[in-house]
């Protein structure tokens, strides 16, 4: 999930903090990403504008794609270097939070860049590239991070992405056209981010401090007022409308639950293998490779099964396999061996491979025609929130069980992971099958309305229908204005 996870035990020892506090090197980044995903998308789409604002690069008051990418990549790189220079934990956590701000912008920009850089006939194949690179990064990250950790220390792990960022800066500066600029985000997106971030921070802080003083769990109640306040603001209306109208609200909960289970498992396994089993960082990284390798191998099969039998049955089957793998991992005895852990991780990873693509298809095909962008942001938000909450829940369970007995603490953390996975199974099984998703991914490709894209008017000059479509923030091809392809980018 995150290459920094492999270094948490070393960070804890080197900076003289508890493992619960060391995990803020990961949680701080996730907190910023979770808080800013939706505001970053709105800022990129129209700057200060409303739904009818044009997107970036030459179509109105939006944010330019080139300057936004340069800002995001350069900011991400600088914050990574500041984190590597951290002399104490507070510095490291603050740098990682700042890096998460730019990471959120990168999350939003990547699919927009893919959609704008290729013609419509090639968008399906283009979107499969980041879907393939994701598991590949998960495969190489722990192994490379483990080697760097053993050879150079945890600071080198925080710099592992710097060469990639430098190459990306050169490519963006030389390839993308000089169109558009940057605009201030305005007060409303910042207020929304503060409310969501404050609620998530209260939950994470309470879980982090609970191992020392269990009463800190009550701090989670402080998350309720900002969430209620945010739900009554104008920015929350399109989000809540998508959840109600799509009929797959439980799927968003399932995405959150399984992401939390995966993140909790990753946190516990990496820490337990190094702290209690005495494995080196390299050996730990090679052991946890079993999960992403199996996930990458089974991912294509999940897509083909979704085409044949439907998205929901395939996603449900994958979630069941993952839950079984995590349950078997939680039931492992006190003495862990690499082989015992690896095959259980491979089983859980195979289920995640079957589950991932069909779940995305299930959500996107059920989204209202003019809200595919919001639906996609909600999936990413649910997943990122699960990644942030999972380690915090596992760390709290481990700490409350007593750090002195590492085996029992790790077992309780894995119980959290397995329970979250089974909750995902229940949420997927309880939901109804939306009309578009029932046919699976193959059926969705056959008709535009099945993927949440409204029909294109016969002639752009027919008047009201095109103008009404533009007023919803979509282009005349039915895509969000941020995703419209431009001749300048296509030629580049």
N, C-alpha and C positions, 0 to 999 in steps of 0.2 A: 504494500500500500504506500509506504513512505520510507525512503532510504534512511531517514534519520532514526527510525525505530531501532535499527540495528545498533545504534550508538548510544541508546539511552542508559544502559548500565554503566558505560564508561563516563558519560556526562555526569551521572549521579555521583560517581566516585571522585572525579576530577574537580568538580565544582563544589563538592561537599554538601550535597542536598539529598533529600529523600527521593526514592524512585517516583513517588507521586508528584513531587515538584519538578523532577527532570522531564516528565512527560509533557510539560508545558512547552518544551521545544517543538513538540508536534501539535499540541492542543492550541497554542497561540496562533499558529499558521492556519489551522482549520477554523478557528473562531473568526478570523478575519475573512476567510473565504465564504463561510456560511453567511456572515452578516452582509456581505457586499455583492453577492451573486446577482440578485434581482436589481438593486440600484445600478450596478455596473452595466447590465443589459439595457436598462432604460436610458442611461447616460449615453451609451454608444448609439442607441437607436435614434435619439432625437435631441441630445443635449438637454436644454431646458424645456424643449417643446413638448406638446401633448401627443395624442395618438396619431394625429395627422402629420406629424413632423416627418421630414424626409430623412433617410439614413445617411451614412457617411459617404464621403468622396463625391462631392459635387452635386448633391441633390437637395440642397436646402441647408437648414441650420444644424445639421447633425455633426458628429465628430468624425474627422478623417481617419480612415483605416490605417494609413501609413504612420501618422504621428501617434495614434493610439498604440500601435504595436511597438513603436520605438520607445514610447514611455513605459509600457508594461515590461518589456524585456530588459531595458536598462535599469529600471527600478528594482526588478526582481534580482538582477545581478548584484547591484550595489548592496541591497539588503542582505544577500547571501554572504558577501564579504564581511559586512559588519557583524553578522552572526558568528562567523568563523573567528573573529577577533575578540569575542566576548570574554571578559575576565571574570564575570560572575553571572549567576542565573538570571537576575533581573534584566541585564543587558541582552542576554541570549533570547529571552522570551519576548522582549520588546522588538528586537530585530526580526524575529520570526513573525510577529504580528504584522509588522510593516511589510515583510515579504509576502504575506498572505493577501494584503491589499492588492498588490500587483498580480499575484497569482489568480485572484478572482477575475481581474480584467482579462488575463490570458485565457481562462476557462471560457469566457464569453466570446472572445475574439476568434478562437480556433475554428469553431464551426462556421462562423461568419466568413472567415477567410477562405475556407474550403468551398462554401457555396458561391462566393463571388469570383473565385479564380478559375472556375470551369464552366462550360456551357451546361444548360439543363440536362442534355442527353447523357452527360457523364457524371452527374452529381451522385448517383447511387454508388458508383465505383469509387469516387473520390471520398465519400464519407466512410467507406470501409477502411481507408488507410489509417486514420487515427484509431479506429476500433481495433486494428491489428497491432499498432504500435503500443497501445496501452498494455496488453499482456506482455509484450516484448520488454517494455520498460520494467514491468514488475519482475520479470525473470532475471534481467541483468542487474537491477538495482541492488538487491540484497547481497549478491555475490561480489559485485564491484565495491559496494560499501564495506563489506566485511574485509576484503583485501586492503582497502585504504585504511580502515580502522586499525588493523593489526600492524600495518607498515608505518603509518604516519600519525595516527590518532584521530579523535572524533572531529577535529576542525577540518581535516581534509574531506570528510564525508559531506560537510556543508558546502564545500566548493566543487563538488563533483559535477554540478550542472553548469558551472561557469564557462567551460569551453563551448558547450552547445549554445549558450546564450550569446557568446561573442560571434559565433558563426551566424546565428539568427539575425543579429543586428546588422551584419554586413549584407546578408541576403535581402532583408527588408529595405535597407537604405538604397540598394542598387536596383531592386526589381520593381517594387511598388511605385506607382506614379505619385507625383507630388500634388495631391488633391486633398482639400479639406484642411481643417485645423483642429485645435483643442478648444473646448468651451468649459467654463466652470459648471460643475454639476448642479448647482442650485441647492436650496435649503431642504426641499422635501425629500430627495433621495438620501441626503445625509441624515435627516431625522429618522427616516425609516431604518437605515443601517444602524443608527444608535439604539433604537428600540429593540430590534432583533438581536443585535450584538449584546446589549445589556442583559436581555433575558437568557441568552445562551451562556454568557459569562457567569451569571449567577448560578446556573445549574452546574457548570464545570467547576467553579470555585468551591461550591458546597461539596461536590464529590471528591475534590482533591484534598480538602481539609478534613473530611470526615474520618479517615483512618486515625488521626490523632485525637479528635474530639467529635464523636458521632453527632452531637447536637448541631454541627455545621450543616447537616443534611437539610435542616429547616431553611437554610438560605435558598434552597430551591423554590420556596414559596414566593421569593422576591421576583421570580421570573414571570409570574402571572400578570401583574399590572402592566408591564410594558407590552406583553403579547396582546392583552385585551385592548390596550390603547392602539397598537398597530392595526389590529383587526378592524377598527372603526375608522381608520384613515382611508382616503381615496385610493391610495396605492394598493391597498389590500383587496379592493373589490374585484379586479380582474382575476386575481389569484384564487379567491374564494369561489368566484363564478365558474372557473375551470374545474375545480374540485367537485362542485355540485353537478355541473352539467355533463361531465364526462362519464359519470357512473362508475369510475374506477378509483374513487378516493381511497379505498383500502389498499390499492396497489402502491400508492405513495407511502403509506405506512409500512407495507411489506419491504419496499426498497430501503427505507430507513432502518427497519429491524435487521435485515440481513447484512447491511453495511456495518451496523453497530456490532453484530456478532462476529463478522470477519475482522474488524479492527480490534475488538477485544481479544480475539484469539491470537492475532499477530503480536499484540503487545505482551500478552502473557507468555507465549512460546519463546519469543526472542529474549525476554528477560530471564525466564526460568532456565533456558538452556545455557546461558552465560553465567548467571549468578549461582545457580544451585547444581547444575550438571557439570560445570567447569569447562564447557566447550569454548574454543576461541571464537572470535567474531567471524572469521572465515568459515569455520565449520558450521556455525549457526546459520550463516547466510546460505551455504550450500544445502543445509537441511530444509530450510523453509522454501527453497526453490521448488519443492515438490508441488506446492499449492499452485503457483502461477503457471508452471509447466502443464499441469493437468488442465487448468482453466483454458490456456491457449489452445490445447489440442482438442478440447471438447466444444469450444466456441462455434466453429463452423458446423458441427453436427447439430447444435442447438438451433441454428438458423434453418437448416434443412428440415428438421423435425417440426419447427413452427410453421413452415410452408405446407407440410402435409397434414398434420393433426391439429394445428391451431396454436396460438401464442400462449394462452393460459394453461392448457395441459402441459405443455413443454416447460414453461416457467415453474409450474407447481412440481413437476417431477424433479427438476433441477434443485429446487429449494429443499425437497425431501432428502435428496442425496447429500446435499451440504449439511443439513441438520443431522443426518445420521453420522457423517464423518466427524462433526464437532462433538456429538454425544460420545462417540467412541474415544475421542481425544480426551474428553473430560473424565472418562472412566479409566484412563490409563493409570497404572500403579504409581507408587512413589518414586521408583527408579526408572528414569527415562533413558532410552537409547535412541540413537539417531534413526535406526530402522523402524522402531515402533512409532515414532512421531511422523516420519516421512510418509509411510503408506496411508496413515489417517489423514494427513494434510492433502495428499493426492486425491483421496476420495472426496473430501470437501471441495477441493478445487475443481474436480470434474463436474460436480453439481453446480458450482458457480458458473462454469462455462456454458452449461445447458440453460441456465436461468437468465443470464445477462441480456442477450439480444432479444429474446422473446418478451421479456418484461418491458424493454424500451418500445417494442412494437405495440404491445398491449396498450400502453399509455398514449402513444402518439396517434394510433388509429382511432382511439375513443375520444380524442380532444375535439372541441368545437372547431369548425372550419377556420375561424379567425383567431384561434388561440393556440396554434401549434407551438409558437415561440414560448409562450407562458408555460405550456405543458412541459416542454423540454427543460426550461429553467427550474421548474418544480422538481423534476426527476433529479437533476444535478444537486439541487438544494437538499432534497431528502437524503441523497447519498452522502453528501459532504457532512450533513448534520449527524448522520450515523457514524461516519468516520471519526468525528470529534467526540461524540458521546460514548462510543464503545470502550476506548481505553480508559476514560474517566470512570465508567461504571466498573470495569474489571479491576482497576487500581483501587477503587474504594472497597470492593469486595475482598480483595487480597489483603488490604491494610486492616480492615475490620476483623478479618480472620486471624491476624497476627503475623507479622513479618518473620517472627522467629521460626515458625514452621513453614518454610517455603513451599513444601509439597501441598499442604492443606490450602494455603493462600492461593497458589496457582490453580488448584482444583476448583475453588469457588469462583475464581475469575473465568475459568472455562465453562462452569455451569451457567454463568451469565451469557457467554457466547452461544452455547447450545440452546438456551431458553429463547434468546432473541431469534435464532434461526427457526425454531419451531413456531414462534409467533408469526414469522413471515409466512410459513406454510398455512397456518390458520387463516390469515388475512387473504391470501391468494385463493384458498378453497372456498371462503365465504362469499366472495364477490360474484356478481353476475357477469356474464360474458357480453361485452358490447358488440353491437352488430358488425362494426368494421373489424374488430379484433378476432371475431369468431372464425374468419377465413384464414387467419395466419398472415404471415408476411407476404406470401405469394399473392393472396387475394388483394392485399393492400396495394400492391404495385399495379394492379390491373385497372383501378379506378381512382381518379383524383380525389373524390370525396372520401374515400376510405383512409387516406393519409391526412385528413384534416385540411385539405386545400380546396377552396371553393372553385366551382367551374369557371373557366375563362369565358368572358363575353365574346360573342362571335366577331364583333368588330370594335376596336377601341374607340371608334367615333360614334358609338351609339348613345353617348351622353351619360345619363344619370347613373347607370349601373357601374361604369368605370369610376366615376367621381365618388360614388358611395363607397366603392372598394378602397379607393385611396384614402378616404377619410377614416378608415379603420386602422390605418398604419400598415396596410399590405400593398404590394405592387399589383399591377394588372395581371401578373402570372400567378397570383394567389400566394406569394411568399412574403414574409415580413420584409419591410423596407431595408433592414440591415442585411438581408440575404439576397437582394437583387444583384444579378451579375451585371457588370458594366463593361463596355467594350475596352476601356483602358486597361482594366485588370486582366481581361481575357487575353489581350494582345501581349501583356507583360509575361 
